[in-house]
């Protein structure tokens, strides 16, 4: 059995402004498309840079494919697309792909050219003349041509038009299906991440709030709505908060809604519904002190047997 793609133990990342992440432990299984979500400036790029071997942690450890980040044994297996899309402006697209071939022993020219073709970028075009979205596509072609086991993408869809965004998502899904590649991508487009991502890392205010399967995260939350005694009254829920973890409570007039994590018991008088993934993530972002959900599968499957069963992780068929 292969180990996880990423494994953090008591990880701490520090910037000039203080801790962006601290006392953080989480695991990312292999063969997943992972959404890395959080507010601007709260450490998403720092975490990806650490996984890419571009920095070192202030405390704790982060293992990448079972090795230290940046180790010679793991660098050829990690593809990276940074936010600034560093490319040589004087090169043509063909020159850029040739550089990828020269620098990567396992280079897949067909894969790289397929990404360029989908982006509809002529090979003779100079990088300096590319639009922001075209630069992103060429940078992704370099990362995928490396045939990585782990692909780290920092805001990959930020400057793509809808057509190229759809093509990128299809490419990533195909890559995971064909090669069991693990993709970790930061983005603010939560609704679109829900379409392709099957694992989520949510971080805010120095904490990792969620690290788990998206299906499990949705199954583990219930949206409870109820009526207040009068408009503006304190939103006291008609159930026992002590036995349920309330992530967030919001009011509108006489209506109140509580996002509840792993509810143990709810009275029949309240209305319940299954929230969408973006509703859950936004509730945690609005309350970054909420109780974390970090792979608590074994402790919680007893609460809702069957409903909280996680899907099996994809395998590469090798049995390794």
Beta strands, then each sheet from edge to edge (+ up, - down):
strand 1: 6-15
strand 2: 18-28
strand 3: 33-37
strand 4: 59-64
strand 5: 67-68
strand 6: 78-81
strand 7: 150-154
strand 8: 182-186
strand 9: 199-204
strand 10: 207-213
strand 11: 221-227
strand 12: 245-252
strand 13: 255-261
strand 14: 271-273
strand 15: 293-294
sheet 1: 2+ 1- 4+ 5-
sheet 2: 6+ 7+ 8+ 3+ 9+ 10- 15-
sheet 3: 12+ 13- 11+ 14-
end
